[in-house]
Amino acid sequence: MKKIIISCFVLLSFSCLNAQTTQSGNGASLSDDKVFTIVQQKPEFPGDVGKWLGDNIVYPQDAIKNNIQGTVYIQFIVEHDGSVSNVKLMRGIPGGSSLDNEALRVISSMPNWTPGMQNGHTVRVSYMLPIHFKLNDTAPAPAKQ
C-alpha cells in the first residue's frame, strides 16, 4: 500500500514537504510563521503548472551541448498571499548546475498561487516540485527491413 501512495504523489508532480514551527518565548506557536505540510485546502496554482513551466523554462545551451538531462527537485513555500518564497534546491543534476539554476529561476518567478487554508485561515505551505529536463531525441529512427 505504501508504494501506491508514494506513486500517487509522484504522479501529481508535486508534494508537500518538511513542516517547520516557530515558537515564541512562552512556547506558544506563532501561526503566522508556521509552515504546514498537510492542510485542509492545498494551495492551487492558477492554471496548469506543467504547461506554465514548459512555457517559461529555457533549456540552457551548455546543457543542450553536453546532452545533460535529469530531474531537479525544488522546495518552496506558498505564503499567506499566494506568493512563492524560500525557493531552495533540494536535489540537482550532477554536472547540470545550469539546469539547477534555471529551475530555481523559473520557480522564483511563478505567479501567485491561491493560498492554502487551515481552519478557515490562509497558511504557509511547503511544497516540493520535481522539474524534469529532457532533450528531444533528434536522431533519425533506424530503417526497418
C-alpha positions as CSV (number, residue, x, y, z in Angstrom):
1,M,0.0,0.0,0.0
2,K,2.9,2.4,0.7
3,K,4.2,2.1,-2.9
4,I,0.8,3.0,-4.3
5,I,0.6,6.1,-2.1
6,I,4.1,7.2,-2.9
7,S,3.5,6.7,-6.6
8,C,0.4,8.8,-6.5
9,F,2.4,11.7,-5.1
10,V,4.9,11.4,-7.8
11,L,2.2,11.3,-10.4
12,L,0.8,14.6,-9.1
13,S,4.3,16.1,-9.9
14,F,4.4,17.9,-6.5
15,S,4.0,17.1,-2.9
16,C,4.2,18.8,0.5
17,L,7.4,18.5,2.5
18,N,9.1,19.3,5.8
19,A,7.0,21.0,8.5
20,Q,8.6,23.8,10.4
21,T,7.3,25.5,13.5
22,T,8.5,28.8,15.1
23,Q,7.7,29.2,18.7
24,S,7.6,32.4,20.8
25,G,9.5,32.6,24.1
26,N,6.5,31.3,26.1
27,G,6.2,28.2,23.9
28,A,3.1,29.2,22.1
29,S,3.1,28.6,18.3
30,L,3.1,31.6,16.1
31,S,0.6,30.7,13.4
32,D,1.9,33.3,11.0
33,D,5.3,31.7,11.0
34,K,4.3,28.0,11.0
35,V,4.8,26.2,7.7
36,F,2.3,23.4,7.1
37,T,2.9,20.3,5.0
38,I,-0.7,19.0,5.2
39,V,-3.6,21.4,5.1
40,Q,-7.4,21.1,4.7
41,Q,-7.2,23.0,1.4
42,K,-4.0,22.8,-0.5
43,P,-2.6,25.9,-2.4
44,E,-3.5,25.9,-6.1
45,F,-1.5,27.1,-9.0
46,P,-3.6,29.4,-11.3
47,G,-3.8,27.1,-14.3
48,D,-1.7,24.1,-15.4
49,V,1.6,24.2,-13.6
50,G,3.2,21.8,-16.1
51,K,2.2,24.0,-19.0
52,W,3.4,27.1,-17.2
53,L,6.8,25.5,-16.5
54,G,7.1,24.3,-20.1
55,D,6.3,27.8,-21.4
56,N,8.8,29.5,-19.1
57,I,11.8,27.2,-18.8
58,V,14.7,28.0,-21.2
59,Y,16.9,24.9,-21.6
60,P,20.5,26.2,-21.1
61,Q,22.7,26.0,-24.2
62,D,25.6,24.3,-22.3
63,A,23.2,21.6,-21.1
64,I,22.0,21.0,-24.7
65,K,25.6,20.9,-26.0
66,N,26.6,18.4,-23.3
67,N,23.4,16.4,-23.5
68,I,22.6,16.9,-19.8
69,Q,19.2,15.7,-18.7
70,G,17.5,14.8,-15.4
71,T,15.2,15.9,-12.7
72,V,15.8,18.8,-10.4
73,Y,13.8,18.9,-7.1
74,I,12.9,22.4,-5.8
75,Q,11.3,23.2,-2.4
76,F,9.4,26.4,-1.8
77,I,6.8,27.9,0.4
78,V,3.4,29.2,-0.8
79,E,2.8,32.2,1.5
80,H,-0.4,33.6,3.0
81,D,-0.8,35.9,0.0
82,G,0.0,33.1,-2.5
83,S,3.4,34.3,-3.4
84,V,6.3,31.9,-3.6
85,S,9.2,32.2,-1.2
86,N,12.2,30.3,0.3
87,V,13.0,28.7,-3.0
88,K,15.7,26.0,-2.4
89,L,17.4,23.4,-4.5
90,M,16.8,20.1,-2.8
91,R,18.5,17.8,-5.3
92,G,20.1,18.8,-8.6
93,I,21.5,17.1,-11.6
94,P,25.2,16.0,-11.4
95,G,27.1,18.3,-13.8
96,G,24.0,20.2,-14.5
97,S,24.3,23.4,-12.4
98,S,22.9,25.5,-15.3
99,L,19.7,23.3,-15.2
100,D,19.6,23.6,-11.4
101,N,19.9,27.4,-11.7
102,E,17.2,27.5,-14.4
103,A,14.8,25.6,-12.2
104,L,15.4,28.0,-9.3
105,R,14.9,30.9,-11.6
106,V,11.6,29.8,-13.0
107,I,10.1,28.7,-9.6
108,S,11.1,32.1,-8.2
109,S,9.3,33.8,-11.0
110,M,6.0,31.9,-10.6
111,P,2.8,33.9,-10.4
112,N,0.9,33.9,-7.1
113,W,-1.0,30.8,-6.1
114,T,-4.3,30.6,-4.3
115,P,-3.0,30.1,-0.7
116,G,-3.6,27.0,1.4
117,M,-6.2,27.1,4.1
118,Q,-6.4,25.6,7.6
119,N,-9.4,26.1,9.9
120,G,-10.6,28.9,7.7
121,H,-7.3,30.9,7.6
122,T,-4.7,31.2,5.0
123,V,-1.5,29.4,6.0
124,R,2.1,29.0,4.7
125,V,2.5,25.6,2.9
126,S,5.8,23.9,1.9
127,Y,5.9,22.2,-1.5
128,M,8.5,20.2,-3.4
129,L,8.3,20.3,-7.1
130,P,10.3,18.0,-9.5
131,I,11.2,19.6,-12.7
132,H,12.1,17.2,-15.5
133,F,14.7,18.3,-18.1
134,K,14.6,16.1,-21.1
135,L,16.1,16.7,-24.6
136,N,14.1,15.5,-27.6
137,D,15.7,12.6,-29.4
138,T,16.6,14.2,-32.8
139,A,18.4,11.2,-34.2
140,P,16.6,9.6,-37.1
141,A,15.0,6.2,-36.5
142,P,16.8,3.2,-38.0
143,A,15.2,2.0,-41.2
144,K,13.1,-1.1,-40.9
145,Q,14.0,-4.1,-43.1
